[in-house]
Amino acid sequence: MSVRTRRWLAGVLVVLITLLHHDGWLWDDPSLVANFLPIGLAYHAGFSFVASLVWAVVVYLVWPTEDEGDWGAQQ
């Protein structure tokens, strides 16, 4: 996978996780998860886990390897 493709994919993941962060559909939902946790809080707990995975993937995608050299020297 080329450097340009990896950077593009990382950008798409960041935009996707940013859009998922804005959960306006749960603001007025009084539902509880496991009879004690508000659904909005449960969503954000799950979101935090997924966000950490996305950032790990982004770092993996854009971190330069030894054969790529310095980022400033790339096209």
Secondary structure, DSSP 8 states (H G I E B T S, - for coil): --HHHHHHHHHHHHHHHHHHH--GGGTT---EETTTEEHHHHHHHHHHHHHHHHHHHHHHHHS--GGG--GGG--
